[in-house]
Each structure stands twice: as structure tokens, then as C-alpha cells.
């Protein structure tokens, strides 16, 4: 089964965050990740309290998604993001669709 990073963020420093995004995109491509959703536009909160940006990254499998996050290289890249955004991230294993 595929693995997914599902992230929500509120960016506090656009210029600083751009450095993180550039490094993260290059790294994630090497891990076989594919961006499915990047959302910064209009939205309506129908339940809960999401952050202003959403991102869904698909990986070849759950183990790759976990390894990509826990790697030393990504740990260093995350340091670029530390003061630029508040982030909630969950890594999930995909299952067969219900519909």
C-alpha cells in the first residue's frame, strides 16, 4: 500500500519558508514522492479547525514515507522550517478506496 504525508500549516515567514520548500521538494522527489494536493486557495471549514495550507504527498509505500521523514537529511531540512511555519503532519498507509 502507498504511504502518504498529510500536512497542514500556517506560514509565518514566506521568504524563510521558501528555502525550506525548495530543499524539501528536491529531497522528496529523490524519495519517489508525488505531490497530490497543495492548497492555499479558498476553503470552507465544515468541521474542525484546519490550518491555512494543506499538502498531500504520496510515496511508493508506507515504509518509504516513514523513512523519508525520519532520515538525517530531512531532519536537517526541517531545521529550515522551524521558525517559518506551524505544521501538523501525519503519515498514513493508504487502503483500498471505499467508493
C-alpha positions as CSV (number, residue, x, y, z in Angstrom):
1,X,0.0,0.0,0.0
2,X,1.1,3.5,-0.7
3,X,2.2,5.9,2.1
4,X,1.1,9.5,2.5
5,X,2.2,12.6,4.3
6,X,-0.8,14.8,5.1
7,X,0.3,18.2,6.3
8,X,-1.4,21.4,7.4
9,X,0.5,24.6,8.0
10,X,0.3,28.2,8.9
11,X,3.3,30.0,7.4
12,X,4.7,32.9,9.4
13,X,7.7,33.9,7.2
14,X,7.1,33.4,3.5
15,X,10.7,34.2,2.4
16,X,12.2,31.9,5.0
17,X,9.7,29.2,4.3
18,X,10.6,29.3,0.6
19,X,14.1,28.0,1.5
20,X,12.5,25.0,3.3
21,X,10.1,24.3,0.4
22,X,12.9,24.3,-2.2
23,X,15.1,21.9,-0.2
24,X,12.1,19.7,0.7
25,X,10.8,19.4,-2.9
26,X,14.2,18.3,-4.2
27,X,14.6,15.8,-1.3
28,X,11.1,14.3,-1.7
29,X,11.5,13.8,-5.4
30,X,14.5,11.7,-4.7
31,X,12.4,9.6,-2.3
32,X,9.8,8.9,-5.0
33,X,7.2,11.2,-3.6
34,X,4.5,12.7,-5.7
35,X,2.5,15.8,-4.7
36,X,-1.2,15.2,-4.9
37,X,-2.6,18.3,-3.2
38,X,-1.1,21.7,-2.5
39,X,-3.8,24.0,-1.3
40,X,-3.6,27.7,-0.4
41,X,-6.8,29.0,-2.0
42,X,-10.3,29.3,-0.9
43,X,-11.8,26.8,1.5
44,X,-14.7,26.4,3.9
45,X,-14.3,24.8,7.3
46,X,-17.1,22.4,7.7
47,X,-15.8,20.6,10.7
48,X,-12.8,21.2,13.0
49,X,-10.2,23.9,12.6
50,X,-7.7,23.3,9.8
51,X,-4.6,25.5,9.1
52,X,-4.4,27.8,6.1
53,X,-2.4,25.4,3.9
54,X,-2.8,21.7,3.1
55,X,-0.4,19.3,1.4
56,X,-0.7,15.6,0.5
57,X,2.4,13.8,-0.7
58,X,2.2,10.2,-2.0
59,X,5.0,7.8,-1.5
60,X,5.6,4.3,-3.1
61,X,4.8,2.7,0.2
62,X,4.2,3.4,3.9
63,X,7.8,2.4,4.9
64,X,9.3,4.8,2.4
65,X,7.1,7.6,3.7
66,X,8.2,6.9,7.3
67,X,11.9,6.6,6.3
68,X,11.8,9.8,4.3
69,X,10.6,11.7,7.4
70,X,12.9,10.1,9.9
71,X,16.1,10.4,7.7
72,X,19.0,12.5,8.9
73,X,18.8,14.5,5.6
74,X,15.2,15.5,6.2
75,X,15.9,16.3,9.8
76,X,18.4,18.9,8.6
77,X,15.9,20.2,6.0
78,X,13.2,20.6,8.8
79,X,15.5,23.0,10.6
80,X,14.9,25.4,7.7
81,X,11.2,25.3,8.6
82,X,11.5,25.6,12.4
83,X,10.7,29.3,12.7
84,X,8.9,29.8,9.5
85,X,5.7,27.8,9.9
86,X,3.5,25.9,12.4
87,X,2.9,22.4,11.0
88,X,0.7,19.4,11.8
89,X,1.8,16.3,9.9
90,X,0.5,12.7,9.9
91,X,2.0,9.8,7.9
92,X,-0.6,7.2,6.9
93,X,-0.8,4.0,5.0
94,X,-3.3,4.0,2.1
95,X,-6.0,1.4,1.9
96,X,-8.3,0.4,-0.9
97,X,-10.9,3.1,-1.6
98,X,-14.4,2.6,-0.1
99,X,-16.2,4.2,-3.1
